[in-house]
Amino acid sequence: MSEYKLTEEIIKLSQSQLWDVAKSEWILYEIYEADEPERCLCGHFPIIEICNLKNKLNSNYATVGNCCVKKFIGLPSDKIFQAIKRVRKDDEKSLNAEAITYAYDKGWINDWEKSFYLDVMRKRKLTPNQLNKKIQINNKLANKMKRA
């Protein structure tokens, strides 16, 4: 992974030519796990945990691997991927606030589901109905994160 290549490519797609300013122009637009390996903006191949970034100022897009996003840009993609992996292994485990917020912002869950999940995510004892709803939300998000 080339830090300099990533920096250079992000600056090319940004309004600012200063790295510290340029990286603040970008938001996490979409994240997913690819079925087919893709290439990061830094040149690294293969990447499976894909982050599509959008520039808030000029609407440019960039496809970047999760490691580059975490290491150089500092967006919460890694926490979201970790939460999804956790519930794929055990659908009774909890997602984290970053994953719930991301799902809500994407329109995958509604206001009630977001509020419900944030309320129960740290509880150890759930009623059968609460557990079923939590599992349903977990599975919904795990499926939405897959992309062919």
C-alpha positions as a Markdown table, in Angstrom:
| # | Residue | x | y | z |
|---|---|---|---|---|
| 1 | Met | 0.0 | 0.0 | 0.0 |
| 2 | Ser | 1.5 | 3.3 | -1.1 |
| 3 | Glu | 0.7 | 6.2 | 1.2 |
| 4 | Tyr | 2.1 | 8.6 | -1.3 |
| 5 | Lys | 0.1 | 7.3 | -4.2 |
| 6 | Leu | -3.1 | 7.4 | -2.2 |
| 7 | Thr | -2.4 | 11.0 | -1.1 |
| 8 | Glu | -1.5 | 12.0 | -4.6 |
| 9 | Glu | -4.7 | 10.5 | -6.1 |
| 10 | Ile | -7.0 | 11.9 | -3.4 |
| 11 | Ile | -5.4 | 15.4 | -4.0 |
| 12 | Lys | -6.0 | 15.1 | -7.7 |
| 13 | Leu | -9.7 | 14.5 | -7.1 |
| 14 | Ser | -10.0 | 17.2 | -4.4 |
| 15 | Gln | -10.5 | 21.0 | -4.5 |
| 16 | Ser | -7.6 | 21.6 | -2.2 |
| 17 | Gln | -4.0 | 20.7 | -3.0 |
| 18 | Leu | -3.1 | 20.4 | 0.7 |
| 19 | Trp | -3.5 | 16.9 | 2.1 |
| 20 | Asp | -4.8 | 17.9 | 5.5 |
| 21 | Val | -7.5 | 20.0 | 3.9 |
| 22 | Ala | -8.2 | 17.7 | 1.0 |
| 23 | Lys | -8.8 | 14.6 | 3.2 |
| 24 | Ser | -11.5 | 16.6 | 5.1 |
| 25 | Glu | -13.4 | 17.1 | 1.9 |
| 26 | Trp | -14.3 | 13.4 | 1.7 |
| 27 | Ile | -17.2 | 11.5 | 3.3 |
| 28 | Leu | -17.9 | 7.8 | 3.4 |
| 29 | Tyr | -20.5 | 7.3 | 0.6 |
| 30 | Glu | -20.8 | 3.6 | 0.5 |
| 31 | Ile | -19.0 | 0.5 | 1.9 |
| 32 | Tyr | -19.4 | -3.1 | 0.9 |
| 33 | Glu | -17.7 | -6.5 | 0.7 |
| 34 | Ala | -16.9 | -7.3 | -3.0 |
| 35 | Asp | -17.3 | -10.8 | -4.3 |
| 36 | Glu | -14.7 | -10.1 | -6.9 |
| 37 | Pro | -11.4 | -8.4 | -5.8 |
| 38 | Glu | -11.0 | -4.7 | -6.7 |
| 39 | Arg | -8.1 | -2.3 | -6.8 |
| 40 | Cys | -7.5 | 0.5 | -4.3 |
| 41 | Leu | -6.7 | 4.1 | -5.4 |
| 42 | Cys | -3.3 | 3.5 | -3.9 |
| 43 | Gly | -2.7 | 0.6 | -6.3 |
| 44 | His | -3.1 | -2.2 | -3.9 |
| 45 | Phe | -4.8 | -5.4 | -5.3 |
| 46 | Pro | -6.8 | -7.3 | -4.2 |
| 47 | Ile | -9.1 | -5.5 | -1.9 |
| 48 | Ile | -12.4 | -7.0 | -0.7 |
| 49 | Glu | -13.6 | -4.4 | 1.9 |
| 50 | Ile | -14.4 | -1.5 | -0.4 |
| 51 | Cys | -15.1 | 2.1 | 0.6 |
| 52 | Asn | -16.5 | 4.5 | -2.0 |
| 53 | Leu | -15.8 | 8.0 | -0.9 |
| 54 | Lys | -17.5 | 11.2 | -2.2 |
| 55 | Asn | -16.0 | 14.6 | -2.2 |
| 56 | Lys | -18.4 | 17.1 | -0.5 |
| 57 | Leu | -17.2 | 20.0 | -2.6 |
| 58 | Asn | -17.0 | 18.7 | -6.2 |
| 59 | Ser | -18.9 | 15.4 | -6.1 |
| 60 | Asn | -15.9 | 13.3 | -7.3 |
| 61 | Tyr | -15.9 | 9.7 | -6.2 |
| 62 | Ala | -12.9 | 7.5 | -5.2 |
| 63 | Thr | -12.8 | 3.7 | -4.5 |
| 64 | Val | -10.4 | 3.0 | -1.7 |
| 65 | Gly | -9.7 | -0.1 | 0.4 |
| 66 | Asn | -10.8 | -0.2 | 4.0 |
| 67 | Cys | -7.1 | -0.2 | 5.3 |
| 68 | Cys | -6.4 | 3.1 | 3.4 |
| 69 | Val | -9.5 | 4.7 | 4.7 |
| 70 | Lys | -8.7 | 3.7 | 8.3 |
| 71 | Lys | -5.0 | 4.5 | 8.2 |
| 72 | Phe | -4.9 | 7.7 | 6.2 |
| 73 | Ile | -8.3 | 9.3 | 6.0 |
| 74 | Gly | -9.8 | 8.3 | 9.4 |
| 75 | Leu | -13.4 | 7.4 | 8.5 |
| 76 | Pro | -15.3 | 4.8 | 10.6 |
| 77 | Ser | -15.4 | 2.1 | 7.9 |
| 78 | Asp | -13.3 | -0.4 | 9.9 |
| 79 | Lys | -15.7 | -0.3 | 12.8 |
| 80 | Ile | -18.6 | -1.0 | 10.5 |
| 81 | Phe | -16.8 | -3.9 | 8.8 |
| 82 | Gln | -15.9 | -5.4 | 12.2 |
| 83 | Ala | -19.5 | -5.2 | 13.4 |
| 84 | Ile | -20.8 | -6.9 | 10.2 |
| 85 | Lys | -18.2 | -9.7 | 10.5 |
| 86 | Arg | -19.2 | -10.2 | 14.2 |
| 87 | Val | -22.9 | -10.7 | 13.4 |
| 88 | Arg | -22.2 | -12.9 | 10.5 |
| 89 | Lys | -20.4 | -15.3 | 12.9 |
| 90 | Asp | -23.2 | -15.1 | 15.5 |
| 91 | Asp | -26.4 | -13.3 | 14.5 |
| 92 | Glu | -27.3 | -12.8 | 18.2 |
| 93 | Lys | -24.2 | -10.5 | 18.7 |
| 94 | Ser | -24.7 | -6.7 | 18.5 |
| 95 | Leu | -23.7 | -4.3 | 15.8 |
| 96 | Asn | -22.1 | -1.0 | 16.9 |
| 97 | Ala | -23.4 | 2.5 | 16.8 |
| 98 | Glu | -21.3 | 3.3 | 13.6 |
| 99 | Ala | -23.0 | 0.4 | 11.7 |
| 100 | Ile | -26.4 | 1.4 | 12.9 |
| 101 | Thr | -25.9 | 5.0 | 11.9 |
| 102 | Tyr | -24.5 | 4.0 | 8.5 |
| 103 | Ala | -27.5 | 1.7 | 7.9 |
| 104 | Tyr | -29.9 | 4.5 | 8.9 |
| 105 | Asp | -28.2 | 7.1 | 6.7 |
| 106 | Lys | -28.4 | 4.6 | 3.8 |
| 107 | Gly | -32.2 | 4.1 | 4.4 |
| 108 | Trp | -31.7 | 0.4 | 5.2 |
| 109 | Ile | -33.4 | 0.8 | 8.6 |
| 110 | Asn | -36.1 | 3.2 | 9.7 |
| 111 | Asp | -36.3 | 5.6 | 12.8 |
| 112 | Trp | -37.9 | 3.0 | 15.0 |
| 113 | Glu | -35.4 | 0.2 | 14.1 |
| 114 | Lys | -32.5 | 2.6 | 14.8 |
| 115 | Ser | -33.9 | 3.7 | 18.1 |
| 116 | Phe | -34.8 | 0.1 | 19.1 |
| 117 | Tyr | -31.3 | -1.2 | 18.2 |
| 118 | Leu | -29.4 | 1.6 | 20.0 |
| 119 | Asp | -31.6 | 0.9 | 23.1 |
| 120 | Val | -31.0 | -2.9 | 23.1 |
| 121 | Met | -27.5 | -3.3 | 21.7 |
| 122 | Arg | -25.7 | -3.3 | 25.1 |
| 123 | Lys | -28.3 | -5.4 | 26.9 |
| 124 | Arg | -27.5 | -9.0 | 27.8 |
| 125 | Lys | -31.0 | -10.3 | 28.4 |
| 126 | Leu | -33.6 | -9.7 | 25.7 |
| 127 | Thr | -37.1 | -10.9 | 25.4 |
| 128 | Pro | -37.7 | -13.4 | 22.6 |
| 129 | Asn | -39.4 | -10.7 | 20.5 |
| 130 | Gln | -36.5 | -8.3 | 21.0 |
| 131 | Leu | -34.0 | -10.9 | 20.1 |
| 132 | Asn | -35.9 | -11.8 | 16.9 |
| 133 | Lys | -36.1 | -8.2 | 15.8 |
| 134 | Lys | -32.4 | -7.7 | 16.6 |
| 135 | Ile | -31.5 | -10.8 | 14.5 |
| 136 | Gln | -33.7 | -9.6 | 11.7 |
| 137 | Ile | -31.9 | -6.2 | 11.6 |
| 138 | Asn | -28.5 | -8.0 | 11.8 |
| 139 | Asn | -29.3 | -10.2 | 8.9 |
| 140 | Lys | -30.7 | -7.2 | 6.9 |
| 141 | Leu | -27.4 | -5.3 | 7.3 |
| 142 | Ala | -25.2 | -8.3 | 6.6 |
| 143 | Asn | -27.0 | -8.9 | 3.3 |
| 144 | Lys | -26.9 | -5.2 | 2.3 |
| 145 | Met | -23.1 | -5.2 | 2.8 |
| 146 | Lys | -22.6 | -7.9 | 0.2 |
| 147 | Arg | -22.0 | -6.8 | -3.4 |
| 148 | Ala | -21.3 | -8.9 | -6.5 |
